[in-house]
Amino acid sequence: MIETVVLASNPDGLRFAEQHGFVEIERYLLREGDTVPWIDLRLA
């Protein structure tokens, strides 16, 4: 299994991962008060 994490404020990185077969599995904030989620992606 191959996974990666991309910050939601990085649309180019997210697009790159998705174009290479990664799919979103989870979004989360690291700390209370954060406004930009991290996105976990897994190679499908």
C-alpha distance matrix in Angstrom:
0.0 3.8 6.6 10.3 13.6 16.8 20.2 21.9 24.9 23.0 23.2 22.8 19.4 18.3 19.8 18.2 14.6 15.6 17.3 14.3 12.4 10.9 12.3 13.7 12.8 15.4 18.4 20.3 23.1 22.9 26.6 29.5 31.3 28.5 28.8 25.8 22.4 19.1 16.4 12.7 10.7 7.3 7.0 8.7
3.8 0.0 3.8 7.0 10.6 13.6 17.2 19.1 21.8 19.6 20.0 19.4 15.9 15.2 16.8 14.9 11.4 13.1 14.8 11.7 10.6 8.8 10.9 12.3 12.1 14.4 16.9 18.8 21.3 21.1 24.9 27.9 29.4 26.3 26.5 23.3 20.2 16.6 14.1 10.7 8.6 5.9 5.5 8.7
6.6 3.8 0.0 3.8 7.0 10.2 13.7 15.6 18.4 16.6 17.3 17.1 13.6 12.6 14.8 13.5 9.9 11.7 14.2 11.9 10.8 7.9 9.3 9.7 9.5 11.2 13.3 15.1 17.6 17.5 21.3 24.2 25.6 22.5 22.7 19.5 16.4 12.8 10.4 7.1 5.5 4.3 6.2 9.5
10.3 7.0 3.8 0.0 3.8 6.7 10.3 12.6 15.1 13.2 14.3 14.1 10.4 9.9 12.7 11.4 8.3 10.8 13.4 11.6 11.5 8.3 9.8 9.6 10.3 11.0 12.1 13.6 15.6 15.5 19.2 22.2 23.3 19.9 20.0 16.6 13.9 10.3 8.3 6.0 5.3 6.5 8.4 11.9
13.6 10.6 7.0 3.8 0.0 3.8 6.8 9.4 11.9 10.7 12.4 13.0 9.5 8.9 12.4 12.0 9.3 11.7 14.7 13.8 13.7 10.3 10.8 9.3 10.1 9.6 9.5 10.6 12.1 12.2 15.8 18.8 19.6 16.2 16.3 12.9 10.3 6.6 5.5 4.6 6.1 8.8 11.3 14.5
16.8 13.6 10.2 6.7 3.8 0.0 3.8 6.2 8.3 6.9 8.7 9.7 6.5 6.2 9.9 10.1 8.5 10.8 13.6 13.6 14.1 11.0 11.4 9.9 11.6 10.8 9.7 10.9 12.0 12.6 15.9 18.6 18.6 15.0 14.4 10.7 8.9 5.8 5.2 6.7 7.8 11.1 13.2 16.1
20.2 17.2 13.7 10.3 6.8 3.8 0.0 3.8 5.4 5.5 8.3 10.2 8.2 7.9 11.6 12.6 11.7 13.5 16.3 16.9 17.4 14.3 14.2 11.9 13.5 11.7 9.4 9.8 9.8 10.8 13.6 15.9 15.5 11.7 10.9 7.2 6.3 4.5 6.0 8.9 10.8 14.4 16.8 19.4
21.9 19.1 15.6 12.6 9.4 6.2 3.8 0.0 3.8 5.3 6.6 9.8 8.8 7.4 10.6 12.7 12.1 12.9 15.8 17.2 17.4 14.5 13.6 11.2 13.2 11.4 8.6 9.8 10.2 12.3 14.7 16.3 15.4 11.8 9.8 6.1 5.6 5.7 6.3 9.9 11.5 15.3 17.6 19.5
24.9 21.8 18.4 15.1 11.9 8.3 5.4 3.8 0.0 3.8 6.0 8.9 9.0 8.9 11.5 13.5 13.9 14.9 17.3 18.9 19.7 17.2 16.8 14.7 17.0 15.2 12.3 12.9 12.4 14.1 15.9 17.4 15.8 12.2 10.0 6.6 8.0 8.7 9.9 13.4 14.8 18.5 20.4 22.6
23.0 19.6 16.6 13.2 10.7 6.9 5.5 5.3 3.8 0.0 3.8 5.5 5.4 6.3 8.7 10.1 10.9 12.5 14.4 15.8 17.2 15.0 15.4 14.1 16.7 15.7 13.5 14.7 14.8 16.0 18.4 20.3 19.1 15.3 13.6 10.0 10.5 9.7 10.1 12.9 13.5 16.9 18.3 20.6
23.2 20.0 17.3 14.3 12.4 8.7 8.3 6.6 6.0 3.8 0.0 3.8 5.5 5.0 6.0 8.5 9.9 10.4 12.0 14.2 15.5 13.9 14.1 13.2 16.4 16.0 14.2 16.2 16.9 18.7 21.1 22.7 21.5 17.8 15.5 12.1 12.2 11.8 11.0 13.7 13.5 16.6 17.6 19.4
22.8 19.4 17.1 14.1 13.0 9.7 10.2 9.8 8.9 5.5 3.8 0.0 3.8 5.4 5.1 6.1 8.6 9.9 10.4 12.4 14.5 13.5 14.7 14.7 18.1 18.2 16.9 18.9 19.7 21.0 23.7 25.6 24.5 20.8 18.8 15.2 15.3 14.1 13.1 15.1 14.2 16.9 17.1 19.2
19.4 15.9 13.6 10.4 9.5 6.5 8.2 8.8 9.0 5.4 5.5 3.8 0.0 3.8 5.5 5.1 6.2 8.6 9.9 10.8 12.8 11.2 12.7 12.7 15.7 15.9 14.9 16.8 17.8 18.7 21.7 24.1 23.4 19.6 18.3 14.5 13.8 11.8 10.7 12.1 11.3 13.8 14.3 16.9
18.3 15.2 12.6 9.9 8.9 6.2 7.9 7.4 8.9 6.3 5.0 5.4 3.8 0.0 3.8 5.4 5.2 6.2 8.6 10.0 11.0 9.0 9.6 9.4 12.7 13.0 12.3 14.9 16.4 18.0 21.0 23.1 22.6 19.0 17.3 13.5 12.3 10.5 8.5 10.0 8.9 11.8 12.6 14.6
19.8 16.8 14.8 12.7 12.4 9.9 11.6 10.6 11.5 8.7 6.0 5.1 5.5 3.8 0.0 3.8 5.5 5.1 6.0 8.6 10.1 9.4 10.4 11.2 14.9 15.9 15.5 18.3 20.0 21.7 24.7 26.6 26.0 22.3 20.3 16.7 15.7 14.2 12.0 13.2 11.4 13.5 13.4 14.8
18.2 14.9 13.5 11.4 12.0 10.1 12.6 12.7 13.5 10.1 8.5 6.1 5.1 5.4 3.8 0.0 3.8 5.5 5.2 6.4 9.0 8.8 11.2 12.6 16.0 17.3 17.3 19.9 21.5 22.7 25.9 28.2 27.8 24.1 22.5 18.7 17.6 15.4 13.2 13.7 11.5 12.9 12.1 14.1
14.6 11.4 9.9 8.3 9.3 8.5 11.7 12.1 13.9 10.9 9.9 8.6 6.2 5.2 5.5 3.8 0.0 3.8 5.5 5.2 6.6 5.4 7.9 9.5 12.6 14.2 14.9 17.6 19.6 20.7 24.2 26.6 26.7 23.0 21.8 18.0 16.2 13.6 10.9 10.5 7.9 9.1 8.6 10.9
15.6 13.1 11.7 10.8 11.7 10.8 13.5 12.9 14.9 12.5 10.4 9.9 8.6 6.2 5.1 5.5 3.8 0.0 3.8 5.3 5.2 4.7 6.2 8.3 11.9 13.9 14.8 18.1 20.5 22.2 25.6 27.6 27.6 24.1 22.4 18.9 16.9 14.8 11.6 11.5 8.4 9.5 8.8 9.7
17.3 14.8 14.2 13.4 14.7 13.6 16.3 15.8 17.3 14.4 12.0 10.4 9.9 8.6 6.0 5.2 5.5 3.8 0.0 3.8 5.6 7.3 9.4 12.1 15.5 17.7 18.6 21.8 24.1 25.6 29.0 31.1 30.9 27.3 25.6 21.9 20.3 18.2 15.2 15.0 11.9 12.3 10.6 11.3
14.3 11.7 11.9 11.6 13.8 13.6 16.9 17.2 18.9 15.8 14.2 12.4 10.8 10.0 8.6 6.4 5.2 5.3 3.8 0.0 3.8 6.0 9.3 12.3 15.2 17.7 19.0 22.1 24.4 25.5 29.1 31.5 31.7 28.1 26.8 23.1 21.1 18.5 15.4 14.4 11.0 10.5 8.0 9.3
12.4 10.6 10.8 11.5 13.7 14.1 17.4 17.4 19.7 17.2 15.5 14.5 12.8 11.0 10.1 9.0 6.6 5.2 5.6 3.8 0.0 3.8 6.5 10.1 12.6 15.6 17.6 20.9 23.7 25.0 28.6 30.8 31.3 27.9 26.7 23.1 20.7 18.1 14.6 13.2 9.4 8.2 5.6 5.8
10.9 8.8 7.9 8.3 10.3 11.0 14.3 14.5 17.2 15.0 13.9 13.5 11.2 9.0 9.4 8.8 5.4 4.7 7.3 6.0 3.8 0.0 3.8 6.8 9.3 12.1 14.0 17.1 20.0 21.2 24.9 27.2 27.8 24.5 23.4 19.9 17.2 14.5 11.0 9.4 5.6 5.1 4.1 5.7
12.3 10.9 9.3 9.8 10.8 11.4 14.2 13.6 16.8 15.4 14.1 14.7 12.7 9.6 10.4 11.2 7.9 6.2 9.4 9.3 6.5 3.8 0.0 3.8 6.4 9.5 11.7 15.2 18.4 20.1 23.6 25.5 26.2 23.1 21.8 18.6 15.7 13.6 9.8 8.4 5.1 5.4 6.3 6.4
13.7 12.3 9.7 9.6 9.3 9.9 11.9 11.2 14.7 14.1 13.2 14.7 12.7 9.4 11.2 12.6 9.5 8.3 12.1 12.3 10.1 6.8 3.8 0.0 3.8 5.9 7.9 11.5 14.8 16.8 20.1 21.9 22.6 19.6 18.5 15.5 12.3 10.5 6.7 5.9 4.4 6.6 9.1 9.6
12.8 12.1 9.5 10.3 10.1 11.6 13.5 13.2 17.0 16.7 16.4 18.1 15.7 12.7 14.9 16.0 12.6 11.9 15.5 15.2 12.6 9.3 6.4 3.8 0.0 3.8 7.3 10.4 14.0 15.8 19.1 20.8 22.1 19.6 18.9 16.4 12.8 10.9 7.6 5.7 5.5 6.7 10.0 10.4
15.4 14.4 11.2 11.0 9.6 10.8 11.7 11.4 15.2 15.7 16.0 18.2 15.9 13.0 15.9 17.3 14.2 13.9 17.7 17.7 15.6 12.1 9.5 5.9 3.8 0.0 3.8 6.7 10.4 12.4 15.5 17.0 18.4 16.0 15.5 13.4 9.6 8.3 5.8 5.2 7.2 9.6 13.1 14.1
18.4 16.9 13.3 12.1 9.5 9.7 9.4 8.6 12.3 13.5 14.2 16.9 14.9 12.3 15.5 17.3 14.9 14.8 18.6 19.0 17.6 14.0 11.7 7.9 7.3 3.8 0.0 3.8 7.2 9.9 12.7 14.0 15.0 12.4 11.7 9.6 6.0 5.6 4.5 6.3 9.1 12.3 15.8 17.0
20.3 18.8 15.1 13.6 10.6 10.9 9.8 9.8 12.9 14.7 16.2 18.9 16.8 14.9 18.3 19.9 17.6 18.1 21.8 22.1 20.9 17.1 15.2 11.5 10.4 6.7 3.8 0.0 3.8 6.5 9.1 10.4 11.8 9.6 9.9 8.6 5.1 5.4 6.7 8.4 11.9 15.0 18.6 20.2
23.1 21.3 17.6 15.6 12.1 12.0 9.8 10.2 12.4 14.8 16.9 19.7 17.8 16.4 20.0 21.5 19.6 20.5 24.1 24.4 23.7 20.0 18.4 14.8 14.0 10.4 7.2 3.8 0.0 3.8 5.6 7.2 8.3 6.0 7.3 6.9 4.8 6.2 9.1 11.2 14.8 18.0 21.5 23.5
22.9 21.1 17.5 15.5 12.2 12.6 10.8 12.3 14.1 16.0 18.7 21.0 18.7 18.0 21.7 22.7 20.7 22.2 25.6 25.5 25.0 21.2 20.1 16.8 15.8 12.4 9.9 6.5 3.8 0.0 3.8 7.0 9.0 7.0 9.6 9.1 7.6 7.6 10.8 12.1 15.9 18.8 22.3 24.6
26.6 24.9 21.3 19.2 15.8 15.9 13.6 14.7 15.9 18.4 21.1 23.7 21.7 21.0 24.7 25.9 24.2 25.6 29.0 29.1 28.6 24.9 23.6 20.1 19.1 15.5 12.7 9.1 5.6 3.8 0.0 3.8 6.1 5.6 9.1 10.1 9.7 10.8 14.1 15.8 19.5 22.5 26.0 28.3
29.5 27.9 24.2 22.2 18.8 18.6 15.9 16.3 17.4 20.3 22.7 25.6 24.1 23.1 26.6 28.2 26.6 27.6 31.1 31.5 30.8 27.2 25.5 21.9 20.8 17.0 14.0 10.4 7.2 7.0 3.8 0.0 3.8 5.6 8.7 11.0 11.0 13.1 16.2 18.2 21.9 25.0 28.5 30.5
31.3 29.4 25.6 23.3 19.6 18.6 15.5 15.4 15.8 19.1 21.5 24.5 23.4 22.6 26.0 27.8 26.7 27.6 30.9 31.7 31.3 27.8 26.2 22.6 22.1 18.4 15.0 11.8 8.3 9.0 6.1 3.8 0.0 3.8 6.3 9.4 10.8 13.5 16.8 19.4 22.9 26.3 29.7 31.6
28.5 26.3 22.5 19.9 16.2 15.0 11.7 11.8 12.2 15.3 17.8 20.8 19.6 19.0 22.3 24.1 23.0 24.1 27.3 28.1 27.9 24.5 23.1 19.6 19.6 16.0 12.4 9.6 6.0 7.0 5.6 5.6 3.8 0.0 3.8 5.9 7.5 10.0 13.5 16.3 19.7 23.2 26.5 28.6
28.8 26.5 22.7 20.0 16.3 14.4 10.9 9.8 10.0 13.6 15.5 18.8 18.3 17.3 20.3 22.5 21.8 22.4 25.6 26.8 26.7 23.4 21.8 18.5 18.9 15.5 11.7 9.9 7.3 9.6 9.1 8.7 6.3 3.8 0.0 3.8 6.4 9.9 12.8 16.2 19.1 22.8 25.9 27.7
25.8 23.3 19.5 16.6 12.9 10.7 7.2 6.1 6.6 10.0 12.1 15.2 14.5 13.5 16.7 18.7 18.0 18.9 21.9 23.1 23.1 19.9 18.6 15.5 16.4 13.4 9.6 8.6 6.9 9.1 10.1 11.0 9.4 5.9 3.8 0.0 3.8 6.8 9.6 13.2 15.9 19.6 22.5 24.5
22.4 20.2 16.4 13.9 10.3 8.9 6.3 5.6 8.0 10.5 12.2 15.3 13.8 12.3 15.7 17.6 16.2 16.9 20.3 21.1 20.7 17.2 15.7 12.3 12.8 9.6 6.0 5.1 4.8 7.6 9.7 11.0 10.8 7.5 6.4 3.8 0.0 3.8 6.4 9.7 12.7 16.4 19.5 21.4
19.1 16.6 12.8 10.3 6.6 5.8 4.5 5.7 8.7 9.7 11.8 14.1 11.8 10.5 14.2 15.4 13.6 14.8 18.2 18.5 18.1 14.5 13.6 10.5 10.9 8.3 5.6 5.4 6.2 7.6 10.8 13.1 13.5 10.0 9.9 6.8 3.8 0.0 3.8 6.6 9.8 13.3 16.4 18.7
16.4 14.1 10.4 8.3 5.5 5.2 6.0 6.3 9.9 10.1 11.0 13.1 10.7 8.5 12.0 13.2 10.9 11.6 15.2 15.4 14.6 11.0 9.8 6.7 7.6 5.8 4.5 6.7 9.1 10.8 14.1 16.2 16.8 13.5 12.8 9.6 6.4 3.8 0.0 3.8 6.3 10.0 13.1 15.1
12.7 10.7 7.1 6.0 4.6 6.7 8.9 9.9 13.4 12.9 13.7 15.1 12.1 10.0 13.2 13.7 10.5 11.5 15.0 14.4 13.2 9.4 8.4 5.9 5.7 5.2 6.3 8.4 11.2 12.1 15.8 18.2 19.4 16.3 16.2 13.2 9.7 6.6 3.8 0.0 3.8 6.9 10.3 12.6
10.7 8.6 5.5 5.3 6.1 7.8 10.8 11.5 14.8 13.5 13.5 14.2 11.3 8.9 11.4 11.5 7.9 8.4 11.9 11.0 9.4 5.6 5.1 4.4 5.5 7.2 9.1 11.9 14.8 15.9 19.5 21.9 22.9 19.7 19.1 15.9 12.7 9.8 6.3 3.8 0.0 3.8 6.8 9.0
7.3 5.9 4.3 6.5 8.8 11.1 14.4 15.3 18.5 16.9 16.6 16.9 13.8 11.8 13.5 12.9 9.1 9.5 12.3 10.5 8.2 5.1 5.4 6.6 6.7 9.6 12.3 15.0 18.0 18.8 22.5 25.0 26.3 23.2 22.8 19.6 16.4 13.3 10.0 6.9 3.8 0.0 3.8 6.1
7.0 5.5 6.2 8.4 11.3 13.2 16.8 17.6 20.4 18.3 17.6 17.1 14.3 12.6 13.4 12.1 8.6 8.8 10.6 8.0 5.6 4.1 6.3 9.1 10.0 13.1 15.8 18.6 21.5 22.3 26.0 28.5 29.7 26.5 25.9 22.5 19.5 16.4 13.1 10.3 6.8 3.8 0.0 3.8
8.7 8.7 9.5 11.9 14.5 16.1 19.4 19.5 22.6 20.6 19.4 19.2 16.9 14.6 14.8 14.1 10.9 9.7 11.3 9.3 5.8 5.7 6.4 9.6 10.4 14.1 17.0 20.2 23.5 24.6 28.3 30.5 31.6 28.6 27.7 24.5 21.4 18.7 15.1 12.6 9.0 6.1 3.8 0.0
